[in-house]
Amino acid sequence: MLSTPLIVLGALALLLCIAGILEFQHHQSSLDAIPLRIHVNGTRGKSSVTRLIAAGLREGGLRTFAKTTGTAPRVIDSEGKDRIIHRLRLPSIGEQVRLLNYFASEDPDVVVMECMAVQPQYQWIAEHQMVRSQIGVITNVRPDHLEEMGPTEDDVAKSLCNTIPIGGVLITGEDQKIDLMKDITVANQSKFIRSEESSITQEELDEFTYMEHPSNVAVALDACKQAGVERDVALTGMHKVQPDLGALIAWNLDIGEKRIQFVNGMAANDPVSTLQIWKFVIDRYPAEGGTCVFFNSRGDRPSRTRQMIELTLEEIKPDHFIVRGDKVVPAIERKTHRSPKTDINVIGLDDPLDQLISLIEELPHDTLIYAIGNQVGAGQQILELISTYKHNG
């Protein structure tokens, strides 16, 4: 009697094995139908770099498809048009397999995939079993997602290195963990390329319709070069790119009789990148009316909230600091002595967003507002509200 259930279980196990083998063979056929695969990983700038590479390759005449995760997941077709990914369940790296199969059916020359895995083991699977790229990109290494990849920055670097291809090319804009990354690249029998952001001129940056970091452009140009597209051609395509929702965009706002400069840096939600972008912004957008940091916090990330408050009051030291968050006053009070001249206002997470506009109205003319923190959910609503004050002249 016991033999029947064992036979059934054995048959089911056999069927599952056969299904797995068939699925593997189907996926391998899909990869074979994509001549060039580029896999983009890193802490910051993955979505921007994915878009830049795809735009540069399209300008070079290559039929290119791309997929970003970013603030909102997107598929970018061969014409450069965005298509929203509507998910009926939580995001999973299995999504990459389905999209690669779809891209393969579209007769592509190149597919550029942004890595969506966070845990080290899933990053390895994403590259070595799913994408199997010829060109890998690691934009940079920052102390983010330490719960999954940490606890140290070296651990983050090693985790990201799980997507370095075998027998291919790695391109990176990282400037601190170069030796570690190079050693792993050489062990994988791949070529190591360190992109130089100094190769990007201010005139080239000014051609973008949004604020793009020179390191992202340098990395993307090197990837296009490896794919056979010349620098000038690729850069022309990049200047046409439609930015990710999290791109660093600067607006001039008309609020009452005042002109306010607003820079959205909320996509960079780790302290190192936030400070790096601030230095980039303050050099590019001097403000006679002073500076203001707007921090949009998340209630479920108290440690990140403390880090951002400490960063603002210890490093940035703005003239004004607007914090949207709950239970943030103790963290602020512990650091006010580091920036005693900063005027601080707190808005609760459940308070009307109009309160933010009221505080902005009180700022001096020509104040520079640097928005940091969480962008999804209410962050998008805040950006939509602020965008209604954009100067149209």
LUMFI-557480 format. One record per residue (C-alpha): residue in one letter; x, y, z. Coordinates in steps of 0.2 Angstrom, whole numbers, plus 5000, padded with zeros to 4 digits. Layout:
# LUMFI-557480
aXYZ...
# end
This chain:
# LUMFI-557480
m500050005000l501450125004s502250094987t500850194978p501150364986l503050334983i502750304965v501750454963l502950564972g504350494962a503350524946l503050704951a504950734955l505350664938l504150774930l504850924939c506550884934i506050864916a505151034917g506651114924i507851044911l506651104897e506451274905f508351294906q508551244888h507251364882h508151504892q509751454885s508951474867s508351644872l510051704877d510851634861a509551744852i510251904860p511951934853l512552064866r511952064884i512452204896h512052194915v512052344926n512352334944g512952454958t512252554973r511752714964g511452764946k510952594939s509352654931s510152814924v511652714917t510552574909r509552714900l511052804895i511852644888a510352594878a510152774871g511952774865l511852604857r510152644848e510952804841g512352694834g511052594824l510952444836r509252374839t509252394858f508052344872a508252384890k507452354907t507552464922t506952444940g507252624947t505952724955a504652634944p505052474934r505152504915v505452414899i506252524885d505852464868s506952484852e506252654849g506752714866k504952714872d504552674890r503252534894i502752524912i502952344920h501252304929r501652184943l500252074950r501352014964l502952064973p504552094963s505551934959i507151904950g506151774940e505451934931q507151944922v507051774914r505251814907l505851984900l507451904892n506351774884y505251924877f506752024871a507451874862s505851854852e506052044846d507652004836p508752124846d510552164844v510852214862v509852194878v510352304893m509752244910e509752334927c510052204941m508552194952a509352074965v509952134982q510551984992p512251924987q511651744982y510251814971q511551934962w512551784958i511051694951a510551844941e512151854932h512851684930q511151584927m510051724920v510851854911r512651784907s513251954901q514751994890i514852174897g514552204916v514352374924i514552414943t514152604944n514852624962v514952554979r514052644993p513552595011d511752545007h510652395009l511852345023e510652225031e510652115015m512452145009g513452215024p513852245037t515452325030e515652425013d516952295008d515552165010v514452274999a515752284986k516052094986s514152064984l514052184969c515552094961n514451934960t513752004944i515552024936p515451924920i516551774916g517651804901g516951974897v517252154902l516852244918i516652434918t516552534934g516452714940e516952664958d518452754965q518752674982k518552484980i519552474964d520852344969l519552224976m518452234961k519952214949d520552064958i518851974956t518752034938v520451954934a519951794943n518451794932q519551804916s518751974912k519452144907f519352284919i518952464914r518952604926s517952754919e518552924922e517153054926s518453194922s518353144904i516553224903t516553414900q515353534908e514753574890e514253394888l513353394904d512353544900e511653464885f510553354896t508753404900y509053344918m510553344930e511653194926h513153144936p514753144925s515252974932n513652894925v513952964908a515752904908v515252734912a513952724899l515152794886d516352664890a515052524888c514552594871k516352594866q516552414870a514952384860g515752464845v514852634845e515952794844r515952924858d515153064849v513752954842a513352884859l513353054867t512153114854g510952974859m511153004877h510653184876k508953124869v508653004884q507053014894p507653014912d507052894925l505852964938g507252964951a508453064940l509153224948i508053354940a508153544945w506653654944n506453844946l504853874956d503754024956i502954034973g502154194977e503254334972k504854224975r505954114964i506453954972q507753834965f507253654969v508353494966n507653324968g508953204976m507753084984a508252934973a509952944982n509452874999d511052835006p512152965016v513752955005s512752974988t511653114996l513253215002q514153184985i512653244975w512453394987k514253444983f513853434965v512253534967i512953674977d514353704965r513153714951y511753804958p512353944970a510954024979e510954204985g509454164997g510254025006t510053845007c508653725013v508653535014f506953445014f507053275021n505553155017s505753015029r505052835031g504252775047d504952605045r506752655043p507252735059s509152705057r509152785039t508152935047r509452965060q510852945047m510053075036i509753195050e511553175056l512153205038t511153365036l511653445052e513453385053e513953395035i512753505024k512253625038p510953715028d510053885033h508453795033f507953615037i506253545034v505853365040r504353265036g504253125048d503653055065k504653035081v506153125073v506253265086p507453175098a508653135084i508653315078e508953385096r510453275098k511253365083t510653545083h512253595092r513253545076s512253675065p511553805078k511053925064t509953805055d508053845056i507153685058n505353635055v504553465057i502953405047g502153245053l501853105040d499953115042d499953305040p499353385024l500653415011d500053595009q501053625025l502653595015i502153725003s501753845017l503553825024i504253845006e503354005004e504154075020l505954045013p506954195006h506954234987d508154124977t508353994991l509053824985i508053674991y508853504991a507553364993i508253205000g507553045008n506152925002q505452954984v504052824982g502252844988a502053004997g503753064989q502953054972q501453154978i502553284985l503553304968e501953314959l501253454970i502953544969s503053524950t501453634949y502453784954k503753764940h504253924931n503553914913g504454064907
# end
